[in-house]
Amino acid sequence: MALDYLFRPRSIAVVGASRNREKVGNVLFRNISSTFRGKVYPVNNKSEVIEGVKSFKSLKDIQDDIDLVVVSVPRESVKEVMEEAGEKNVKSAIVITSGFREVGEDGERLEKELVEVAHKHGIRFLGPNTMGLLTPDYNGTFAFADVRRGEIALVVQSGGIGAYMLNWAQRSRTGISFLVSLGNQSDVREYEIIDYLSRDPETKAIFVYIEGISDGEKFLQTMPDATSRKPVIFIKGGATAQSAEAVKTHTGSLAGSYEIFKAAIRTVGGIFVENLRDFLDLSKLVNSSEPIRNEILVVTNSGGHGVLTSDAIYRSGLSLVKIPERLNLELRNVLPPQSLAKNPLDLSGDAGRDRYLSALKIVSDLDCTKLVIVQSLPFISCTEVAKVLLNFKGKGIIGVTMGYDEDSASRILESASIPVFTFPEEAVRAISTMVNKPTPRRKVRISQPINSALELTHGKSVLSDYDGLKLMELYGIRTPKWGLAESYEDAQRIADSIGYPVVMKISTDQPVHKTELKGVYMNVERDAIKDTFSKLTKISKRVMIQEQLTGLEAYVGGIKDPVFGHTVVVGVGGIYLEVLKSVSYGIAPVYEDEAVEMVKESKLLDMITARKRGYDQGSLIRTVSNVSRLILDLNVKEMDINPLIVNDKGAFAVDVRVVF
C-alpha cells in the first residue's frame, strides 16, 4: 500500500538529529535508534557523531537506500530537505517542524511549497507540525520511548493530546499498536490513516482525536469500510465557537459544525464520545476479550449501588437480565435470608469472598454482561473480589471496585484484560456506547433534479415564498391550500375558495421573519378579510392567503456544510425552534429509516404520538427524506420549512425559505 513506507520502513534517516539531549532532533534519534531494528542514519550538517553514531552532512552523503526521512529542522530548510529526499528517491517522510499554515500567511506559503516539492517527487509525508509516528516497528515521536505494545491505535490531531494518551497508556497498562500525530495533514490525511490502521491485524480498535476533517466527501466514502472492520471511536475538539477559533490557530483546519460532525460519524458507523473520560473508558472494553451484551446482571454487596446502577442502565437504554427460575433455588442457598434472588443480585453487606465466588459460579453461564460491584468493607476487600473474578474471565465480566484498595484491585483485573471501573455509571455508559454502535452507511450522492424544479430555480439566489411552496409541491412535499392576492377582491375570492378560517400573511420575494413584522394574521373569518388585507398591504403589496391548519409545528431544514456537504436538520418548529434547540442532523441523502431515527432523536416522535392523536408519522418521515433529495438535486445552500404542520392528514409546509 501507499503508506507502507511510512509505517513499515526498512531504513530511516533523521534530518536534524542533534547532540543536545534537550533538542527534539536528539530525542527523535534516540527513540528511533532504540526501537528500530533496521538502519538509522543521523543527519546534521555541523556534527560528525550523534549519540555515538556516525552522522552525515546531508541525505546526499548517505550511500544506502532510505525508505523514510524524519525531518526536524527550521521551517525555512524543510523544503530543501524534501528536495534532497526526492532526488534520493525516498518514498515517505515525517515533518516534525511546526510554523506552517497554523501561524498565518507566511507559513501557509511555505507549506504549499513543501507540498508541491513532495508531490513532484512522489513522496507521501505526515505533517508538518506533528509529534510523529509510533508503530510496532519504531517510535518516531519525540514523546516517551517506553510504550507497552498492544492492540489499540491512537490517531490524534494534537501532539499534546498524543503525549497525554501515551502517559495514560503507561499508567493504565494499556498497550498501543500505533500512535499517529496528524499535524496539519498537508499530504497524508486522517481518512487514509484510519483506513490503513483498520486493515492492520494487530489493531483491535482505533481511537481518534480530531479537530477538523480534511475532506468531508472522501471521509464519508472511506470510513464505512474502516468501521466495518473494527471499532473507530471519535472525540472532537472545536465544539464551541470559541474553541473552533482556537483550532484555526492550532492546526489551521476548519472545525466545522460539531453537531454535523456527530451526524457524519453516526452515518459512517463510528462511535462518538463527548469527552476524554468516556474516550478512555471505552478503551477498557475494547482492550479486553470479554463479550459485552446489552442485557446486564448486576452483582453487588451494596443495595444502594445496585439501585443507582439500575437507574443508569435504564437511562442508557440497556436492560436488566431476568434471572431464570431454574437458578433461584441455587441462589437462595447462597444468599443470606434478607437477600432475594433477583437482579440486581444483592449479596448483602456481610458478603465475603466465598459468597461472591458461589454466586458467580451459579450465574456465570448466563448470556449477559455481568457487572460485578464491590464496596470494600471489613468483611471483604476489592482485591479479594478481583481475584475471584479471574476465575470467570471470558464470561462477560466487568468489575467496579470502590474503596481503599481499589487501585490494587484494578491492577489485578487490568493485568488479566478484564475491564474495571471506579464507578458503575461509567461502566454502564461505556457498555451502552459499545453495544449501540451505529450501522455504517455509504452515501450515494447523485444529483437527479426535476426539470420543472430547474426551470423554477434557474438564475435565482433566493426563492420568493410562493416559489418555495411550488418547489415543495414538485418534490412531493404537501402544502396547505394557498393563493396570492394584490387586491381585496382577489383576497376575498381566494379565501372563499379555501374555506374559513384562513391565515393571511405578507408575501415577499426575500426571506423575512413575518411574525416579527406583524405580518401574519390567524383565524381570519370572512367578515375580516377586507380589514386584514388593508393592514397587510401597508407592509407588502402582495398577500398570501392559506388554509389554516392545526397540529404539531415541526421544523425541517437543510444546509450545505463546508466539510460534509448537504445536511438535513429536523426539530421542534415554530417560534420555539431557537429556544428549545431540540434538533437532529442527518447527512444527505437521508433514507427513510434514518429519518425515523432523526425524528426520535429530536423528540418529535414523542410529541407526535402523545395522547394518541393519530398524527401522520409517515408523512413527516417522507418529507425529511424528500428535503434531503431536494437540497442535493438543486445544490441548495440553506433551506427552512418552518413551520411544517403535522396532523392526522399529513405533513404540510406552511412557510418556506430557500437560498442558493
ABEGO torsion letter per residue (X at the ends): XAAAAAABBABBBBBGBBABAABAAAAAAAAAAAABABBBBBBBAABABBGGBBBBABAAABABBBABBBBBBBAAAAAAAAAAAAAAGBABBBBABBGBAAAEAAAAAAAAAAAAAAAAAGBBBBOBGBAEBBBAABBABABBABBBBBABBBBBABAAAAAAAAAAAAAAGBBBABBBBAEAGAABBAAAAAAAAAABAABABBBBBBABBABAAAAAAAAAAAAAABBBBBBBBGABAAAAAAAAAAAGBBAEBAAAAAAAAAAAGBBBBABAAAAAAAAAAAABABBBBABBBBBBABAAAAAAAAAAAAAAGBBBBBBBAAAAAAAAAABBAABBBBOBBBAEAABBAAAAAAAAAAAAABBBBBBBBBBBBAABBAAAAAAAAAAABGAGBBBBBBEAAAAAAAAAAAAAGBBBBABAAAAAAAAAAAAABBBBBBBBBBBBBBAAAAAAABGBABBBAAAAAAAAAAAGBBBBBBBBBABAAAAAAAAAAAEOBBBBBBBBABBBBAAAAGABBBGBBAAAAAAAAAAAAAABABBBBBBBBBEBBBBBBBBBBAAAEBBBBBBBBEAAAAAAGBBBBBBOBBBAAAAAAAAAAAGAAAAAABGGAGBBAAAAAAAAAAAAAAAAAAGBABBBBOBBBBBAAEBBBABBBBBX
